[in-house]
């Protein structure tokens, strides 16, 4: 049975169902400290309302408890941290809702519960301000809406907009969907990883996706996002132990954020020289699939008609900060976030196309591989490093540039009481800071924590 939850971090998608333009794909992530008057309230007493049509209605939201070390407390899985029977909102906990569920401002505060806080999400791109109302009540109204299904046994993440299949806890199959029960062919089937280096500068060695071990540690699936924590290890051989690798996935309705934390017990350059790493998805359904990338000149590349161009890209791969794949209905954009660890990494487009008769495990006339070719890993130091990868999906007709603009400009949030005490729900010290950025421009997952505007 599929576990209900909202799809957060690894592929942000918009398929053939229309949305209300930019911003509506975004989640609103608030820290408990920004909801000062609700601190210490029972989480199961919280309700969030928005004005839809002519009435206030409950909208989906979730509360994610955050541990003192900054990790999420995940209640399911073999290494779960079991929740208390009653949880109380703490200053580091996160309250998450979707911009698309917010509505206009209510004109009747009397319809709201006492001590309600108004959440106003401002659009720096010029769109309308959207509102929601949060309060703690004895018998809260709750929405039955959820945005994603997750089945850990089948390794399946599914929403109305996409289907993502997992194998060895890594992406294995991807399809655009118009609704969750739709049967749709994959556009990608199979992840390929190839890492090459010279050991001690002498011996050429390589590792593939088959060298990666994985274990699902814990997860949480609720109405707005699914959170997963995975442990990885690499079979390096030659008596060298694997670095510690932990991955945390956030699956929202319309995008995926994957964060890798690596602990290197040695300086890479002492052991390995000329390190390159390639990660790509094998594309299997190419009739109208087109490719675009950062800095590309001219129209998108139709992969099915561009064999010679693809061969040129293999010989002279361009530097890229994002890659877009699209059909007539939908587009998906993938990008590394710029962290100190990835700042020293050279990122290039990997594009390869060959007849299916020359490839294994494929059917159809033509197939291709699209992904990233990276180098410069030996520039890392010993210790902890963080890599973040983002995937966003949108309707065809939106473009990667507009999504980059949307990511790069914050949506500040104003929180104020509507009824009761005149004491504000926050103090100046509670104002959050959004590390605003776009694809490849400091867009860390902390950027989603919304800044609160003072009066």
N, C-alpha and C positions, 0 to 999 in steps of 0.2 A: 504494500500500500504506500502511496506517495505521501510523504510528510509535507504538510502545508507550511509555506514560508514565503518570504519576499525575496526576490532575487537580487543579491548584491554582488561584487567584484569579481571577474574575469571576463563578460561580453555584454556591452551595452547595446540594446537593440530597439529599433522601431520598425515594425513590419507594416503590413498594409492597413492597419487600423490607424486612423488619423489621430494626431495629438494636437494640443493647442499651441504649437510653436516652440521656440526655444524656452529653456528654463523648466518646462513642465516635466522633463525627464529627471530632474535633479531631486535627490533626497534633501530634507532639512535635518541636520544632525545637531542637536542641542545638548550641552552638558548640563548635568543636574545643578551645577553652581549658577547657571543662567536662569534657573527657575527657583529663585531663592526661597519664595514663600511656600514651595512644595517640598523642600528638603525634609526628609524624615517621614514623609507620607507613605502609606502603603502603596506599592506599585499596582496592586490589583484593585485599588480604588480610583485610579486615574482614568479620566475620559477626555477625549479630544473631539471637539465639534467644529463643523464648518457650515457656512450658510450656502445651501444649494436650492435654487429655485426660490421658494417662498418660506423655507423652514430650515432650522438648524438640524443637522444630521451627524451622527457619529462617523468618523473617518478612521481608517486603519492607522495604527501606530504600534511601536514596540519600545520597550525599555531594555537596554542591554547593560548588564552590570559589568563594571570594570574593576579589575583587581588592583591592589596598590602598585604592582609592577607594570601596569599599563595594559596587560592582556585582558581579553574578554573572558568572563566566567561562562564556560560552555557546558550545558547540563546533560548532553547526550554523547554517546560514543564510548569506546573502551577506556579512555582516560578522562572521563567527564568529571567536572566539579559539580557535585550535586547541589541544587539550590535549596535554600532554607524554605520551610513551609510558608513563611511570610517574608517577602523582600521589601525593603524600604529604600526610597530614592536617596542616593548618595551624591555628593558633589562631583564625582568623576564619572558617574553613570551617564549613559547616552539615551536620549529620547529621540526617536527617529520617525519621520513621517515624509510623505511625498508632496512636492509642490503642486502636482496635478490635482490633488485632493482638496486643496485650499480653495476658498471662495471669497466673495466680496465681504466687506465689513458689515457686521450686523448693525442695524439701527435701533435695536431694542435690547439694551443691556439687562432689562428685567427678565428676559427669557433665559438668561444664563444662571448657572449655580453661583452661590456666594463665593467670593474670593477667587473668581475666575481670572486667569491671566490671558491677555490677548497676545497672539503671536502674529506679527506683521512681517511678511517677507517682501522686501523691496527688490525690484528688478532694475539693476544698473544699466541694462540695455534699453530701457525706456518702456517696458511693458507695465501692465497694471500691478499694483501692490495686491498681494493675496493674504488672506487672514485665516487663522484658526484660533480656537479657544480651548484651553486646557484647565482642568480643575480636578480636585480630589473630592469624591462624593461617596456616600455609603453604597449606592447601587448604580454603578456606572453603566452608561450605554456603550455598547461595543459594536463596531462594524464587523460583518462576516466576510468582507473582502480580503483576499490575499493575492499576491502578485507572482508567486513562483511555487513550484513543487520541487521537492528534493527527495530522492530515494537513495539512501546510502548503500543499500544492498545491490541495486541495479546500476549504481553509479550514473544517475540521471538527474539533470537539472532542466526544468521545463517551465516556460511561461507561455502566454498567448503570442509572444513575439519570436521565440526561438526554442530550439532544443539543443542541449549540450550533453554529449555522452562522455563519460570518463572511463579510462582504462589505466590500471595501476595508479589511480588518483590523478592522472594527467589527462588533458583534453584529447579526445579520440575522434569524435564526430560532432558536426555542427550543421544545423539547418535553420533557415528562416521559416517562421510560422506566422499565420494570420490569426490563429487561435490555438489554444492549448491541446485540443483533441484532434488537430489537423494532422494528416499523414503527409509528410513532405520529404522529398529526397535530400540527402546530405549535399552540401556544397564542399564539405571537407570531411575526409575520413583518414585519420591517422596522423599522429605527431611524429616528426623525425627530429632527432637531436644528434649532433655530431660535434664532439670536442676533440681538437687535435693540438699536440704540443711536442716539444723536444725535451725529453727527460735529461737533465744535466747538460743540456745543449747538444746531446749526442744522438740519442735514440728516439725515433719518431714513434709516438704512441697515440692512440685514439680511443674514445669512449662514445657509446651511443645511448639511445633511450633505454636499451636493454641493460645498461650498466647502472640504471637508477632504481633504487629500492624506495618503496613508499609505504606509509602507514597512516591511516586516518586516526587521529588522536581523539578529537572531540568536535562537536558541531552544535549549532542552534538554528532552528528554523521557525521563524515567526512571520507576521504579515508583511513586513517591509523588506527584510533582508535575511538571507541565510549566511551564517558565518561558519567557516570550516577551518580547522587547524590540522596540518599534515606534517609529519616528519619524513624527511628524505635522507638518503645516504647514497654515496657513489662508490662503486666497486673499482677503486683505483688500481689495485694489484700492487705488485713489486714492493710489498711491505709498507705501503703508505696508507695511513688511516684516513677515512673520509672526514672532511670538515663537517661540523654540525650545521644542518640545514633545516629550518622550520619555515613552512609556508602558511600564510593565513589568507583565505579567500573571503571576499565580501561579494555576494551575489545580490544585486538589486534588480528591480524589474527591467531596467533599461541599460545597465552597464555592470561590468565586472572589474574589480580591483584585486589584483593578486600581489601580495607582498612576500618577498623572500628575505629571511634573515640568515646570514651565513657567518659562522664562526670559524676563522682560519687559524689552526694551531701552528702554522708555519708561514713564512714569507714566500709567496708563490714563485718569485724570481730566483730563489735559492734552489728550487727543484725543477721548475719548468721554464722553458723559453718559447717564444713565438706561439703563444696560446691563442687559438681561435675557437669560437663557439658558434654553431649554427642551430637555430630552432625554426622549423617551418611546419606548416600543415599541408597535407596532400589533398589537392583539389580534384574532385571527381565529377562535377557537374558544371560544364563550362559554356553552355550554349550562348548565354548573354552576359557572362561574368566579365567584369571590367576591373582594371587595376589602376590605382592612382597613388602617388606618394608625394611627400613634402619636397618642394622645389621642382616638381615635374613641369616641363614645358609642353604645351599642347593639350589636346583632349585626352581623356582617360584611355588606357590601353585595353583593347578587347583581346583577351588572352587567347580565345579560340582562333583568332585571325592573325596572330602576331608571333609566329614561331621564330622568325629571324630576329625580331626585336628582343625577344626573350633570350636568345643566344648572345646577343650583344650585351645584355644586362649581366649575364654570367661572366663575360670577359671584363666588363667595366661596370661593376656595381656602384650605383650612386649612393652617396651619404644621405640618410633619411632620419627624420625625427618621428614620422608617422607613416603608416601604410593603410590604404583604404581598398576594400573589396566590395563590389556592389552588383546588384541585379537591377531589373526594372522596378522592383518593389522596395528594396531595402538595401542599406549599406552598413558595413561594419568597419570601424576604424580601430587600429591597435597601435599603442605607443608605449615606450618606456617613459616613466616619470624621471625627472632629473634629480637624482640624489647624489650626495658626495661620491658614492660608490660607482654610479653609472657615468659621472662626469668625465672620468678618465677612459671610458670605453668608446671605441669607434663603432658606430652603428651604420650598417649598409643594407641595402635591399638584396634579398636573395630571391631570384626568380628563375625557375627551371621548367621547361616544358618538353615533353617527349611523347612519342606515340605509345599508347597503352601496350602494344605488342612487345615493346622493349622494356616494360616495367613489370614488377611483380604485384600481386594482390590488387589489381585494378580491372575494371570493366569500362567499356565505352571507347570512343574513338581517340580522344585526346585527354591527357591528364597533365597536371602541373604541380609544382611545389612553390609556395610563397611564404616568405618569412624574413628573418633577420640574420645577417652575418655580422658577428662582432669580433673585435680584437682589442688587445691592450690590457688584458686581464693581469698580466705579470706586473702591472703598475700598482696593484693592490698591496696593502701592508698586512701584517699579521693582526688578527683581532676580528671585531664584529663589523659587518657590512650589510647594507640594506638595498634591495632592488625592488622596484615597484613597477608592475605592468598593468596598463589600463586598456580596456576594450569598450568602445561605445558603439551603439547601433542607432540608426536613424532612418527615417523615410527617405527614399531616393528623391532628390530635389533639394533637401537640405544638403549642405556640403561640409567637407572636413574643416574648411576655413571658419564657417559659422560656429561649428561645434567647438573649435579651438578658442574662438572668441568667447563663447559661453563659458568654457572652463576657465578662461583667463581673467574673467571679471567676477568678483564675488557678489553674492546675493545677501546683503546685510539684513539682519533680523532685528526688529524692535519688539521688546517684551514689556508690557505694562499691565498693571491691575485694572480691572473694569469695575469692580464693586468692592465694597468694604473699606478697609483701611486705606488712607492716603499714602501709606508707606510704599515706596517703589519695590518691585520684585527683584531688584538688583542694585548693586552699588557700582561705582565706576571701576572698582578693582575686579568686578566680575565680567568686564567686557572681554570677549574672546578676540583673538587675532586670526584672521584668515590669511594663510600664506598663499596669496593669489598667484595663479600661474596657469599655463596651458599645457598642451602636449609638449613634453620636453622642457618645461619652464617651471620647475619647482611645484608641480601639482602633486603634493603628497596627500595621503588620505586624511591627514589632519586638516587639510584645506576645507574639508566639508563641514568642520565644526564652525557654526555660523557666528559671525561677529554680532554683538548686540549693540545697538546704537543708544547712547545715553540721551536723556531728555535735553 
